[in-house]
Amino acid sequence: MRILVTGASVAGPAAAYWLARTGHDVTVVEAAPELREGGQNVDVRGTGREVIRLMGLEDAVRGRNTGEVGTRFVDGRGAAVAEFPVDGREGTDGPTAELEILRGALARLLVDACPAAVTWRFGDRIAGLTQDGDGVDVEFAGGTRERFALVVVAEGVGSRTRDLVFGSAPRERALGMYSAYGTIPRTAADDDWWRVLVAPGARQVMLRPDDVGSTRATLNFRTPTPELDGLDDAGVRAALRDRFAGVGWVAPRVLDGFDTADDLYVDWLRQIDCPTWHHGRVCLLGDAAWCVTPIGGGGTSLAITGAYVLAAYLSRAASPAEALTRYERWMRPLTTAAQKLPPGVPRIAAPRSRAGVRLLRLGARAAALPLLRSLAARLTSGPEATRELPALMA
């Protein structure tokens, strides 16, 4: 089949790889003028790791590991409150996985692994589409019109193409939290831990290492409304300074770094609940279908797994309709589990009161004890699916 994949982050290139491997004529369209190689830390776990292994990329991903040695909760002076190291003794990943990599580095590995026959079309996007029982006529923003047997929408949580096809059916479930991500200069005081400060006022400050000599910073805060949406860059930076005034530790340094960061990205966290992931000859994959947010965790692994499962069923089913139904049936339990947050999350993870912060730190200390660390690792590691992957018919 001639298949169009829209989106070239992680889900799209992973789908292009497996679809091309199983004999399809694949085109990938991406609105950005070139592959976006920026982004924050992501991890590969569970069945996602098994798919990476099947692609022959496990060593390559490990070679681009960020070097993160574990997760450390700190107080307002930066002193350790609780630590969850990556030591392999628990038999499962904890907050920090064994395979941690920058999103852009993973995207590059996936793109480079794709067969040469895959066509890449950057700087374009889908402007409209119509479909019948045999295929989809796609109108591109660049002015061309082409026909495909199947369209795979592997865009982000705010997918325009999804909205063109599914209208208002997908429901956004806001989690009441913003995340601001950016890259800042590394200093001598930085180490290889993922350091997390939870501060009163429902605020979090995080620093993470990378493998390119800089530091990845995150500012999270809870709020009932998407107050930063619609602000320009200057307005966003001013709002973050106001929100994180007086937090201490490295918050002033992060705010200064965000003033000049060329990759500052602010996200109003929300899950996507879509009643169905396919409509005719169009299907959804990754965040466009089931965004779990960083709070739920495992989004990258789910995207990689979904790409394989989609290609596997397309290689085996009697019709695209049957394949898409079986793909959704296989993936739904994983995404539903990932979206099911523990009671009170994210509220208890970002308390407003000082008493709430003290209670959270006590809980973190207890969870870091050797007797409880295995349980804590399972609770914080995201979806660790152990289901057998469907067979691929090459």
Backbone torsions as a table, in degrees:
resi	resn	phi	psi	omega
1	MET	NA	152.2	171.2
2	ARG	-90.5	118.0	-172.1
3	ILE	-122.0	134.7	174.2
4	LEU	-104.7	127.5	173.5
5	VAL	-110.3	127.5	178.9
6	THR	-111.0	120.0	-175.9
7	GLY	116.8	129.3	-176.5
8	ALA	-130.5	51.6	174.8
9	SER	-97.8	-91.4	176.9
10	VAL	-117.1	-52.2	-177.3
11	ALA	-60.0	-43.6	-177.2
12	GLY	-62.3	-55.3	177.4
13	PRO	-60.7	-35.9	177.7
14	ALA	-63.6	-41.8	177.3
15	ALA	-65.5	-42.2	179.5
16	ALA	-59.0	-41.1	179.5
17	TYR	-58.3	-54.3	-173.7
18	TRP	-72.9	-35.5	178.4
19	LEU	-66.0	-41.9	177.8
20	ALA	-67.3	-38.2	179.3
21	ARG	-61.6	-28.4	-178.6
22	THR	-98.2	17.4	167.9
23	GLY	97.4	6.7	-179.0
24	HIS	-87.5	155.2	175.6
25	ASP	-91.0	106.6	-168.1
26	VAL	-111.5	132.2	170.6
27	THR	-120.3	134.8	176.3
28	VAL	-113.4	126.8	176.8
29	VAL	-112.7	137.0	-177.2
30	GLU	-139.1	130.2	-176.7
31	ALA	-65.5	-33.6	-179.6
32	ALA	-65.8	149.5	-177.9
33	PRO	-68.5	-18.2	178.0
34	GLU	-155.4	170.0	179.8
35	LEU	-59.4	129.1	179.7
36	ARG	-84.4	107.3	-174.5
37	GLU	-99.3	11.3	175.5
38	GLY	-86.9	-163.0	177.2
39	GLY	113.8	170.1	-175.6
40	GLN	-96.1	-174.1	-178.1
41	ASN	-71.2	135.9	171.0
42	VAL	-130.3	164.0	179.5
43	ASP	-127.9	160.7	179.8
44	VAL	-121.9	120.9	-173.2
45	ARG	-136.8	168.8	168.0
46	GLY	51.0	-133.5	-179.1
47	THR	-65.7	-26.7	175.5
48	GLY	-60.6	-39.8	177.7
49	ARG	-67.4	-38.0	177.8
50	GLU	-63.4	-39.7	178.0
51	VAL	-64.8	-43.0	176.8
52	ILE	-59.3	-38.0	178.4
53	ARG	-65.4	-40.8	178.4
54	LEU	-65.2	-27.7	177.7
55	MET	-79.8	-8.4	-177.0
56	GLY	75.9	24.2	-174.0
57	LEU	-110.3	2.2	-175.3
58	GLU	-60.3	-44.1	179.7
59	ASP	-66.4	-36.6	178.9
60	ALA	-66.2	-40.7	177.1
61	VAL	-65.1	-43.4	178.2
62	ARG	-62.2	-34.3	178.7
63	GLY	-67.5	-21.2	176.2
64	ARG	-104.9	19.3	179.2
65	ASN	-56.5	141.5	-179.0
66	THR	-70.8	-13.7	-178.8
67	GLY	86.4	8.1	-178.6
68	GLU	-66.5	127.8	-174.2
69	VAL	-99.4	-5.1	-179.6
70	GLY	156.2	-176.4	-178.7
71	THR	-113.9	131.1	-178.2
72	ARG	-127.7	120.9	172.0
73	PHE	-84.6	134.3	-176.7
74	VAL	-124.2	164.3	175.5
75	ASP	-97.1	-172.0	-175.3
76	GLY	-66.0	-11.7	175.8
77	ARG	-101.3	-2.1	-178.6
78	GLY	89.6	3.0	179.2
79	ALA	-76.0	145.3	-176.7
80	ALA	-66.0	134.2	174.4
81	VAL	-103.6	-43.4	179.5
82	ALA	-157.4	147.5	-177.9
83	GLU	-130.4	141.1	176.1
84	PHE	-127.5	84.6	-176.1
85	PRO	-74.3	156.1	170.6
86	VAL	-88.3	101.9	-178.0
87	ASP	-127.8	-2.8	175.5
88	GLY	77.0	-4.3	-173.9
89	ARG	-79.8	-20.2	-178.0
90	GLU	-85.0	-13.2	178.7
91	GLY	79.6	6.4	177.9
92	THR	-153.5	155.5	175.5
93	ASP	-70.0	146.7	172.6
94	GLY	-103.8	-146.9	177.1
95	PRO	-54.6	-39.4	173.2
96	THR	-99.3	127.6	179.7
97	ALA	-88.8	164.5	175.6
98	GLU	-65.7	-36.1	180.0
99	LEU	-105.8	93.4	175.6
100	GLU	-110.2	131.4	-175.7
101	ILE	-149.6	152.4	175.1
102	LEU	-70.0	141.2	-177.8
103	ARG	-54.3	-45.3	-178.6
104	GLY	-65.2	-35.7	177.9
105	ALA	-66.2	-39.9	177.6
106	LEU	-65.7	-42.4	178.2
107	ALA	-59.2	-42.7	179.5
108	ARG	-63.1	-42.4	178.4
109	LEU	-61.6	-41.1	-179.3
110	LEU	-67.6	-43.5	179.3
111	VAL	-62.4	-46.1	-177.9
112	ASP	-66.1	-25.1	-179.8
113	ALA	-80.2	-16.7	-176.5
114	CYS	-65.5	145.6	175.6
115	PRO	-56.7	150.6	-177.0
116	ALA	-61.9	-21.9	-177.5
117	ALA	-72.2	-15.6	178.7
118	VAL	-66.7	133.0	178.1
119	THR	-96.7	129.9	-179.8
120	TRP	-110.7	126.9	-178.6
121	ARG	-124.3	95.7	179.9
122	PHE	-91.8	157.1	178.9
123	GLY	74.3	25.4	179.3
124	ASP	-144.7	166.4	179.8
125	ARG	-158.3	167.8	177.2
126	ILE	-78.3	126.3	177.6
127	ALA	-100.4	-25.2	179.8
128	GLY	-170.3	159.5	177.1
129	LEU	-155.7	149.1	173.4
130	THR	-134.3	147.4	-176.8
131	GLN	-137.0	157.3	172.6
132	ASP	-131.5	-167.0	-175.8
133	GLY	-69.4	-14.4	-175.4
134	ASP	-109.8	-13.6	-177.1
135	GLY	175.1	-171.5	-174.9
136	VAL	-129.6	127.3	172.7
137	ASP	-92.2	119.5	-173.8
138	VAL	-110.7	128.5	173.8
139	GLU	-102.2	122.3	-179.1
140	PHE	-93.6	151.5	178.8
141	ALA	-60.5	-27.3	179.1
142	GLY	-72.2	-6.6	175.0
143	GLY	107.7	-10.8	-179.5
144	THR	-88.1	162.2	178.2
145	ARG	-135.8	127.1	-176.9
146	GLU	-139.0	161.4	-178.6
147	ARG	-113.6	137.3	179.3
148	PHE	-131.4	153.3	177.0
149	ALA	-77.4	-25.7	-177.6
150	LEU	-154.4	143.1	174.3
151	VAL	-120.0	125.8	177.8
152	VAL	-107.6	115.6	-178.1
153	VAL	-92.0	102.1	-178.4
154	ALA	-114.8	48.1	-178.9
155	GLU	-94.4	-169.4	-176.3
156	GLY	-87.6	-170.0	-176.5
157	VAL	-60.6	-31.4	-179.9
158	GLY	-98.1	34.2	-173.6
159	SER	-52.3	122.3	175.8
160	ARG	-73.2	-39.3	-178.6
161	THR	-64.8	-39.9	175.8
162	ARG	-56.4	-44.2	-178.0
163	ASP	-67.4	-32.1	176.9
164	LEU	-62.3	-37.2	-173.9
165	VAL	-92.1	-42.8	-171.6
166	PHE	-102.2	-7.3	178.7
167	GLY	60.2	-130.6	-176.0
168	SER	-92.5	5.4	-177.1
169	ALA	-60.8	-46.1	177.1
170	PRO	-65.1	133.9	-177.9
171	ARG	-109.6	131.8	175.2
172	GLU	-88.6	131.9	177.7
173	ARG	-113.5	97.9	-177.1
174	ALA	-70.2	139.5	-179.6
175	LEU	-98.8	0.4	176.9
176	GLY	71.1	33.9	-179.0
177	MET	-146.9	140.5	171.3
178	TYR	-102.8	146.7	168.7
179	SER	-124.7	129.7	175.0
180	ALA	-114.8	122.3	-176.3
181	TYR	-114.8	145.6	175.1
182	GLY	-168.8	163.0	177.9
183	THR	-102.7	131.1	-179.8
184	ILE	-126.4	161.3	-179.9
185	PRO	-63.4	141.8	175.5
186	ARG	-79.7	142.4	177.8
187	THR	-119.4	171.0	179.8
188	ALA	-63.7	-23.0	-179.6
189	ALA	-79.2	-13.1	-179.1
190	ASP	-78.0	144.6	176.5
191	ASP	-125.4	-164.2	-175.3
192	ASP	-102.8	20.6	174.0
193	TRP	-92.8	150.8	164.7
194	TRP	-82.9	105.8	-174.9
195	ARG	-99.4	132.4	-173.3
196	VAL	-128.2	120.7	171.7
197	LEU	-107.7	123.5	171.8
198	VAL	-103.5	118.9	-174.3
199	ALA	-115.9	151.4	175.1
200	PRO	-54.9	155.0	-176.5
201	GLY	91.4	16.2	177.4
202	ALA	60.7	45.8	-176.0
203	ARG	-124.8	147.3	176.4
204	GLN	-134.1	141.4	174.7
205	VAL	-124.7	130.3	-176.8
206	MET	-133.0	142.0	171.9
207	LEU	-126.4	136.8	178.6
208	ARG	-136.1	146.9	177.9
209	PRO	-77.8	162.5	168.3
210	ASP	-134.1	-176.3	-177.0
211	ASP	-105.7	16.4	-178.2
212	VAL	-122.7	14.3	173.4
213	GLY	88.3	12.9	177.0
214	SER	-123.0	-175.8	180.0
215	THR	-124.9	137.4	178.9
216	ARG	-98.6	123.2	-174.9
217	ALA	-115.4	148.5	178.0
218	THR	-138.1	136.5	170.9
219	LEU	-118.7	120.5	177.8
220	ASN	-115.0	143.9	171.6
221	PHE	-152.6	147.8	178.4
222	ARG	-89.7	141.2	177.2
223	THR	-158.8	146.1	-176.6
224	PRO	-76.6	-15.4	-175.8
225	THR	-130.2	153.4	178.5
226	PRO	-77.5	67.7	-169.8
227	GLU	-69.0	-20.3	-179.4
228	LEU	-89.1	-15.8	-179.0
229	ASP	-63.5	134.0	179.6
230	GLY	93.1	-12.0	178.0
231	LEU	-79.0	148.3	172.7
232	ASP	-78.4	177.6	-175.7
233	ASP	-58.1	-42.4	-179.8
234	ALA	-64.2	-39.7	179.4
235	GLY	-66.0	-39.2	177.9
236	VAL	-63.8	-45.7	-178.9
237	ARG	-64.1	-39.3	178.3
238	ALA	-65.9	-40.7	-180.0
239	ALA	-65.7	-38.3	177.6
240	LEU	-65.8	-39.8	177.8
241	ARG	-62.7	-41.1	179.5
242	ASP	-65.9	-43.3	-176.6
243	ARG	-67.6	-36.4	-174.7
244	PHE	-103.3	15.6	176.0
245	ALA	-61.7	132.1	175.2
246	GLY	79.9	5.7	-178.5
247	VAL	-69.7	-37.8	-179.9
248	GLY	86.9	-163.1	-173.4
249	TRP	49.8	-126.3	-175.9
250	VAL	-97.1	9.4	-177.8
251	ALA	-56.2	-45.5	177.6
252	PRO	-60.2	-39.2	178.6
253	ARG	-64.1	-42.3	179.2
254	VAL	-64.2	-43.8	179.3
255	LEU	-62.1	-41.5	176.5
256	ASP	-63.2	-41.9	179.8
257	GLY	-64.7	-37.5	179.2
258	PHE	-66.8	-24.4	179.2
259	ASP	-61.0	-30.9	-177.2
260	THR	-115.1	-2.3	-179.1
261	ALA	-65.2	132.3	179.6
262	ASP	-91.3	2.7	-179.6
263	ASP	-123.1	20.2	-179.7
264	LEU	-59.3	128.4	-177.5
265	TYR	-136.7	129.8	-178.8
266	VAL	-118.2	130.8	-173.7
267	ASP	-130.7	125.6	171.1
268	TRP	-82.7	109.2	-169.3
269	LEU	-72.1	126.8	176.3
270	ARG	-151.9	145.0	175.2
271	GLN	-88.1	157.4	175.8
272	ILE	-111.4	125.6	177.2
273	ASP	-116.3	103.3	-176.3
274	CYS	-111.4	120.7	-176.8
275	PRO	-56.2	-35.0	175.0
276	THR	-143.0	150.0	-178.4
277	TRP	-99.9	2.3	178.4
278	HIS	-140.7	147.0	177.0
279	HIS	-141.5	106.7	-176.3
280	GLY	62.7	-122.1	-178.0
281	ARG	-100.0	22.8	177.0
282	VAL	-122.3	132.9	177.5
283	CYS	-134.4	156.6	-179.3
284	LEU	-103.4	149.5	179.9
285	LEU	-146.2	140.8	175.5
286	GLY	74.4	-147.4	-174.8
287	ASP	-58.3	-31.1	178.7
288	ALA	-61.7	-27.6	-178.4
289	ALA	-95.9	-42.2	-166.6
290	TRP	-145.9	31.1	-174.2
291	CYS	-38.9	124.5	-178.8
292	VAL	-101.3	-15.3	-177.5
293	THR	71.9	159.5	176.1
294	PRO	-61.0	-22.4	179.3
295	ILE	-67.8	-42.7	176.6
296	GLY	-71.6	-37.7	177.2
297	GLY	79.0	157.4	175.4
298	GLY	85.5	8.8	-176.6
299	GLY	-61.2	-40.0	179.8
300	THR	-65.6	-44.4	179.7
301	SER	-65.1	-37.7	177.3
302	LEU	-65.1	-39.1	179.0
303	ALA	-63.6	-44.3	180.0
304	ILE	-65.9	-42.4	178.1
305	THR	-63.5	-46.4	-179.1
306	GLY	-60.2	-37.9	178.8
307	ALA	-60.8	-44.4	178.9
308	TYR	-65.7	-47.5	-176.4
309	VAL	-61.8	-41.4	177.5
310	LEU	-58.9	-49.7	-179.4
311	ALA	-64.4	-37.1	-179.4
312	ALA	-62.0	-47.1	-178.7
313	TYR	-72.5	-32.1	174.0
314	LEU	-64.9	-28.6	-179.8
315	SER	-78.9	-14.5	-172.6
316	ARG	-116.6	-28.2	-170.6
317	ALA	-76.9	158.1	-180.0
318	ALA	-74.3	-22.4	-178.8
319	SER	-150.3	158.2	174.9
320	PRO	-57.6	-38.5	-179.2
321	ALA	-60.5	-44.1	177.9
322	GLU	-64.1	-42.1	-179.1
323	ALA	-62.3	-44.4	-178.0
324	LEU	-66.8	-36.1	177.2
325	THR	-65.3	-43.5	-178.6
326	ARG	-70.6	-36.8	174.9
327	TYR	-57.9	-48.0	-178.6
328	GLU	-66.8	-40.0	-179.7
329	ARG	-62.9	-36.6	-179.3
330	TRP	-73.3	-39.9	-173.5
331	MET	-82.8	-28.7	-173.0
332	ARG	-52.4	-47.2	-178.7
333	PRO	-58.8	-35.0	-179.9
334	LEU	-68.6	-46.8	-176.6
335	THR	-71.4	-35.5	177.4
336	THR	-63.4	-42.5	178.4
337	ALA	-64.5	-39.2	-178.7
338	ALA	-68.2	-31.7	-179.6
339	GLN	-81.4	-13.7	-179.1
340	LYS	-82.5	98.3	-176.8
341	LEU	-81.5	151.8	174.7
342	PRO	-58.8	151.5	-179.9
343	PRO	-54.0	132.1	176.9
344	GLY	87.1	-7.6	179.4
345	VAL	-84.7	134.4	10.8
346	PRO	-92.0	4.1	-174.2
347	ARG	-58.5	-46.5	-176.6
348	ILE	-73.4	-18.6	178.8
349	ALA	-83.9	-12.6	178.0
350	ALA	-141.4	73.0	-175.6
351	PRO	-68.2	152.3	176.5
352	ARG	-83.8	-32.6	-173.4
353	SER	-95.4	157.6	174.3
354	ARG	-63.9	-36.2	178.5
355	ALA	-63.4	-39.6	178.0
356	GLY	-64.2	-39.1	177.7
357	VAL	-65.0	-43.5	178.9
358	ARG	-60.7	-42.3	179.7
359	LEU	-64.3	-40.8	178.3
360	LEU	-62.4	-41.7	-179.9
361	ARG	-66.3	-37.7	176.0
362	LEU	-62.6	-41.7	178.1
363	GLY	-64.0	-39.5	178.7
364	ALA	-64.7	-41.7	178.3
365	ARG	-60.7	-43.4	-179.7
366	ALA	-64.8	-42.7	-178.3
367	ALA	-65.5	-25.4	-178.7
368	ALA	-81.9	-8.1	177.5
369	LEU	-64.6	144.7	-176.4
370	PRO	-51.9	-38.9	-176.8
371	LEU	-68.3	-26.0	-176.4
372	LEU	-106.7	-7.9	-172.4
373	ARG	-64.2	-36.2	179.4
374	SER	-62.4	-43.4	177.5
375	LEU	-64.5	-43.9	179.8
376	ALA	-61.4	-38.6	179.0
377	ALA	-62.0	-42.1	-179.8
378	ARG	-66.8	-35.7	-178.0
379	LEU	-73.9	-25.2	-174.2
380	THR	-109.0	1.0	-171.9
381	SER	-89.7	-1.3	-178.5
382	GLY	79.1	-173.5	-176.6
383	PRO	-67.1	118.7	178.9
384	GLU	-110.4	72.7	-176.3
385	ALA	-69.7	138.2	176.9
386	THR	-118.2	13.4	-179.5
387	ARG	-66.1	146.9	176.7
388	GLU	-72.9	130.7	-180.0
389	LEU	-69.5	145.2	176.2
390	PRO	-65.3	149.3	-178.2
391	ALA	-70.0	147.6	180.0
392	LEU	-103.7	126.7	177.9
393	MET	-99.5	100.4	-176.1
394	ALA	-72.0	NA	NA
